[in-house]
Amino acid sequence: MIITKKQPFSKEEIKKLSEEFETYIKTVIDIELKICSAGANRHFENEALLLKQGSAQSNLWGGGIDLKTLAIDNNSMINIRPNDNNHSNEIQDPAKRQGFENLMEYFFEEILNG
């Protein structure tokens, strides 16, 4: 199940988002508009939804959260964008990476701080 929103996910929503992989949730975040789309099988599915809703490609970054360790990562094939000076599947720009991680902590605060 894919859920896209600007507010933190509830525990019930996180349970639904975990249906795809059980212990991992893939996410794509628009770091400018502060919108998270999560729960898809592939990051490009979340990315496509956000692009359709008006997000700019250069603001979309992918990653996820491991539900067992609560580790946040910023690893996604959609992050490989030479035009945006990102040549890796990891977010290379420190400010963008920090923005992504801060927003992940916001969207998943229910399990990170609970």
N, C-alpha and C positions, 0 to 999 in steps of 0.2 A: 504494500500500500504506500502510495506517495502522498505526503502532506507538505504543503507549501504555505508558510506563514511568516508574520513579522514578530509574533510573540513567542515566548518560550513554549516548548512542547510539554504537555502534561504527562504524568506517568502512564496514563491510558494510551495517549498518542505514541509514546516511546515504545510501548508494548506492541502496538500495531506496526510501527516502523521496523521493528526487529523481526517481523514475520518473514522477510526475504532471506536473511542470513542468520537469524537467531542471536548471534553474539556480536554482530557488527552492523552499523547503520552507515550507509553511504550518504554523503551530503554534498550539496553545492550551495554556496552562499554568495549573494550579491553583496560585496563588502561596502558598497556605496549606499544602496537602498536598504540594507540590513534586512534582507529576506533570505530565509533558508528553505530549500526544497530538499526533502530527505525521503529515504525509503526505497529508492529504485534499485533494480538489479545492476544497472550500469549508470555511471555518473552522467553520461550524455543525455539520458532520459530526463534527469532533473534539470540539466542545463537547457534542454530544448523548451521545457515548460517556462523557465525564467526568461529566456529570450522571447518567447511568444508573449509574455506579460510585459515586455518592454525593457528588460535589463540589457545593459551594454555588455558585449562579450568580454571586454577588458576588465570588467568588475566581477566576473564570475570565477570562482575558485573552488576546486573540489577537494574532498577529504572524507573523513569519517570519524567514528568513535567506536572503540572496542568496549562492549558492555560488561565484559568480565574485569578488565583492568582499569577501565575508564580512561584509557589513553586516547588522546586526540591526535590524529595525523592529518597531514595536508598532502596526501599522496593520491594523485589521479592522473589518468592519461589526458584529461581535458586541460590540465595545467601546462602541457607542453605547447607553448605558443611563442615561437621565435619573434613574431611581430610585436609581442608585448614584452620582449626581452626575457622570456622564461623558457629556457632550453631543457628543463627537467620536468619530471612528473611531480616534483616537490615545488612548493612556492619559494622562489629564490629571493625575492625582494623582502628584506626584513620587516618593513612597515606593513606590507600586504599580508605577510605571514602572521604577524602579530595581530592585525585586524581580524583575520580569519579565525585565529585561535580564540581571541576575545569573544567573537560572536558565537563560536561553538560553545564556549563556557556559558554564555547567555542563553542560547537556545536549549541547552541540555542541563541547565542549573538544577532542575528537579532531581536528577540522579547524581550530579556532581557535588551538590551541596546538601543533599537529602540524607 
